[in-house]
Amino acid sequence: MVDVYGDYKYNILAAAAMFLQCHIAGIKCYRARLRYKVDYPDMGSGRYSDKLSDKEWVEFNSIIRVHQNYVEQLPIAVGSVLMGGLYFPKFTAILGGVYVLSRLMYAYGYSNFGPNGRLTGAICQNLSAMVNLVACFVGVFFAFKNAH
């Protein structure tokens, strides 16, 4: 049984931080829509964004991609930090923290420097999520192996 008052609480904290970051990225998208006057349902390649200069178009789309990428990655990141935490709570919680910090680097780099600015954060976040995903399978393997 999982003890949420033990080490697993850090896994829950990491997952909650991921949800919060994704929400904040969504708020930044809304602010970018107001700033660049790109209304819904335009995602950066429609009629409203056609009115932007090239520079504004890249800036707007970089902000939108930060959020969209987070939405795409969130199930893997949250799922692996919570499921891997059932077997290796400290290790996977630390990796969850690395993921959160990497997302900050990713968002800052992408929003301020375009696609090339995201690379360091992208590499770190993908590695931490991948290792957490491996931890899930290793934990399940040992659970089946030790089942009587």
C-alpha positions as a Markdown table, in Angstrom:
| # | Residue | x | y | z |
|---|---|---|---|---|
| 1 | Met | 0.0 | 0.0 | 0.0 |
| 2 | Val | 1.2 | 3.5 | -0.8 |
| 3 | Asp | 1.9 | 5.7 | 2.2 |
| 4 | Val | 1.1 | 9.2 | 1.0 |
| 5 | Tyr | 2.6 | 10.6 | 4.3 |
| 6 | Gly | 5.9 | 8.9 | 3.4 |
| 7 | Asp | 8.2 | 9.6 | 0.5 |
| 8 | Tyr | 5.3 | 9.3 | -2.0 |
| 9 | Lys | 4.1 | 12.8 | -1.1 |
| 10 | Tyr | 6.9 | 14.2 | -3.1 |
| 11 | Asn | 5.7 | 12.3 | -6.2 |
| 12 | Ile | 2.3 | 13.9 | -5.7 |
| 13 | Leu | 4.0 | 17.3 | -5.3 |
| 14 | Ala | 6.0 | 16.8 | -8.5 |
| 15 | Ala | 2.8 | 15.9 | -10.4 |
| 16 | Ala | 0.9 | 18.9 | -8.9 |
| 17 | Ala | 3.8 | 21.2 | -10.0 |
| 18 | Met | 3.5 | 19.8 | -13.5 |
| 19 | Phe | -0.2 | 20.5 | -13.6 |
| 20 | Leu | 0.4 | 24.0 | -12.3 |
| 21 | Gln | 3.2 | 24.7 | -14.9 |
| 22 | Cys | 0.9 | 23.6 | -17.7 |
| 23 | His | -1.9 | 25.8 | -16.4 |
| 24 | Ile | 0.5 | 28.8 | -16.2 |
| 25 | Ala | 1.6 | 28.1 | -19.8 |
| 26 | Gly | -2.1 | 28.2 | -20.8 |
| 27 | Ile | -2.5 | 31.6 | -19.2 |
| 28 | Lys | 0.6 | 32.8 | -21.1 |
| 29 | Cys | -1.1 | 31.7 | -24.3 |
| 30 | Tyr | -4.2 | 33.7 | -23.4 |
| 31 | Arg | -2.0 | 36.8 | -22.7 |
| 32 | Ala | -0.2 | 36.3 | -26.1 |
| 33 | Arg | -3.6 | 36.1 | -27.8 |
| 34 | Leu | -4.5 | 39.5 | -26.3 |
| 35 | Arg | -1.1 | 41.0 | -27.1 |
| 36 | Tyr | -0.9 | 39.8 | -30.7 |
| 37 | Lys | -4.7 | 40.0 | -31.3 |
| 38 | Val | -5.0 | 36.4 | -32.4 |
| 39 | Asp | -8.5 | 35.3 | -31.5 |
| 40 | Tyr | -9.8 | 31.7 | -31.1 |
| 41 | Pro | -9.8 | 29.2 | -32.8 |
| 42 | Asp | -6.6 | 30.4 | -34.6 |
| 43 | Met | -3.6 | 28.4 | -33.3 |
| 44 | Gly | -1.0 | 30.4 | -35.0 |
| 45 | Ser | -1.6 | 29.6 | -38.7 |
| 46 | Gly | -5.0 | 31.0 | -39.4 |
| 47 | Arg | -6.6 | 34.2 | -40.5 |
| 48 | Tyr | -5.8 | 36.2 | -37.4 |
| 49 | Ser | -2.2 | 35.3 | -37.3 |
| 50 | Asp | -1.8 | 36.1 | -41.0 |
| 51 | Lys | -1.9 | 39.7 | -40.0 |
| 52 | Leu | 1.2 | 39.4 | -37.8 |
| 53 | Ser | 4.7 | 40.4 | -38.9 |
| 54 | Asp | 7.1 | 37.5 | -39.3 |
| 55 | Lys | 8.7 | 38.4 | -36.0 |
| 56 | Glu | 5.4 | 38.6 | -34.2 |
| 57 | Trp | 4.3 | 35.3 | -35.8 |
| 58 | Val | 7.4 | 33.5 | -34.5 |
| 59 | Glu | 7.0 | 35.0 | -31.0 |
| 60 | Phe | 3.3 | 34.1 | -30.8 |
| 61 | Asn | 3.8 | 30.6 | -32.1 |
| 62 | Ser | 6.7 | 29.9 | -29.8 |
| 63 | Ile | 4.5 | 30.8 | -26.8 |
| 64 | Ile | 1.7 | 28.6 | -28.1 |
| 65 | Arg | 4.1 | 25.7 | -28.7 |
| 66 | Val | 5.3 | 25.8 | -25.1 |
| 67 | His | 1.8 | 25.1 | -23.9 |
| 68 | Gln | 0.9 | 22.6 | -26.6 |
| 69 | Asn | 4.1 | 20.6 | -26.0 |
| 70 | Tyr | 3.3 | 20.5 | -22.3 |
| 71 | Val | -0.2 | 19.2 | -23.0 |
| 72 | Glu | 1.3 | 16.6 | -25.3 |
| 73 | Gln | 3.9 | 15.5 | -22.7 |
| 74 | Leu | 1.8 | 15.8 | -19.5 |
| 75 | Pro | 0.3 | 12.3 | -19.5 |
| 76 | Ile | 3.7 | 10.6 | -19.7 |
| 77 | Ala | 5.3 | 12.9 | -17.2 |
| 78 | Val | 2.6 | 12.8 | -14.6 |
| 79 | Gly | 1.8 | 9.1 | -15.1 |
| 80 | Ser | 5.4 | 8.0 | -14.9 |
| 81 | Val | 6.2 | 10.1 | -11.7 |
| 82 | Leu | 3.1 | 8.7 | -10.0 |
| 83 | Met | 3.4 | 5.1 | -11.2 |
| 84 | Gly | 7.1 | 4.9 | -10.8 |
| 85 | Gly | 6.7 | 6.4 | -7.4 |
| 86 | Leu | 4.8 | 3.3 | -6.3 |
| 87 | Tyr | 8.1 | 1.4 | -6.5 |
| 88 | Phe | 10.9 | 4.0 | -6.3 |
| 89 | Pro | 9.3 | 7.1 | -4.6 |
| 90 | Lys | 12.5 | 9.1 | -3.8 |
| 91 | Phe | 14.2 | 8.4 | -7.2 |
| 92 | Thr | 11.2 | 9.2 | -9.3 |
| 93 | Ala | 10.2 | 12.3 | -7.3 |
| 94 | Ile | 13.7 | 13.7 | -7.8 |
| 95 | Leu | 13.3 | 13.0 | -11.5 |
| 96 | Gly | 9.9 | 14.7 | -11.4 |
| 97 | Gly | 11.6 | 17.7 | -9.9 |
| 98 | Val | 14.2 | 17.6 | -12.7 |
| 99 | Tyr | 11.4 | 17.5 | -15.2 |
| 100 | Val | 9.7 | 20.6 | -13.6 |
| 101 | Leu | 13.0 | 22.6 | -13.7 |
| 102 | Ser | 13.7 | 21.4 | -17.2 |
| 103 | Arg | 10.2 | 22.6 | -18.3 |
| 104 | Leu | 11.1 | 26.0 | -16.9 |
| 105 | Met | 14.2 | 26.1 | -19.0 |
| 106 | Tyr | 12.3 | 24.8 | -22.0 |
| 107 | Ala | 9.6 | 27.5 | -21.6 |
| 108 | Tyr | 12.0 | 30.3 | -21.0 |
| 109 | Gly | 14.2 | 29.3 | -23.9 |
| 110 | Tyr | 11.4 | 28.7 | -26.4 |
| 111 | Ser | 9.4 | 31.8 | -25.5 |
| 112 | Asn | 12.5 | 34.1 | -25.6 |
| 113 | Phe | 14.7 | 32.6 | -28.2 |
| 114 | Gly | 12.5 | 30.6 | -30.5 |
| 115 | Pro | 12.8 | 26.8 | -31.2 |
| 116 | Asn | 16.6 | 26.6 | -30.8 |
| 117 | Gly | 16.3 | 28.1 | -27.3 |
| 118 | Arg | 14.3 | 25.1 | -26.1 |
| 119 | Leu | 17.0 | 22.4 | -26.7 |
| 120 | Thr | 18.6 | 22.2 | -23.3 |
| 121 | Gly | 15.3 | 22.0 | -21.5 |
| 122 | Ala | 13.9 | 19.6 | -24.0 |
| 123 | Ile | 16.8 | 17.2 | -23.6 |
| 124 | Cys | 16.6 | 17.3 | -19.8 |
| 125 | Gln | 12.9 | 16.9 | -19.6 |
| 126 | Asn | 12.7 | 14.1 | -22.1 |
| 127 | Leu | 15.5 | 12.2 | -20.3 |
| 128 | Ser | 13.9 | 12.6 | -16.9 |
| 129 | Ala | 10.5 | 11.4 | -18.2 |
| 130 | Met | 12.1 | 8.5 | -20.0 |
| 131 | Val | 14.0 | 7.3 | -17.0 |
| 132 | Asn | 10.8 | 7.6 | -14.9 |
| 133 | Leu | 8.9 | 5.6 | -17.5 |
| 134 | Val | 11.7 | 2.9 | -17.3 |
| 135 | Ala | 11.3 | 3.0 | -13.5 |
| 136 | Cys | 7.6 | 2.1 | -13.9 |
| 137 | Phe | 8.4 | -1.0 | -15.9 |
| 138 | Val | 11.3 | -2.0 | -13.7 |
| 139 | Gly | 9.1 | -1.7 | -10.6 |
| 140 | Val | 6.3 | -3.8 | -12.2 |
| 141 | Phe | 8.8 | -6.4 | -13.3 |
| 142 | Phe | 10.1 | -6.8 | -9.7 |
| 143 | Ala | 6.5 | -6.8 | -8.4 |
| 144 | Phe | 5.6 | -9.7 | -10.7 |
| 145 | Lys | 8.9 | -11.4 | -9.9 |
| 146 | Asn | 8.4 | -11.2 | -6.2 |
| 147 | Ala | 4.7 | -12.1 | -6.3 |
| 148 | His | 3.9 | -15.3 | -4.5 |
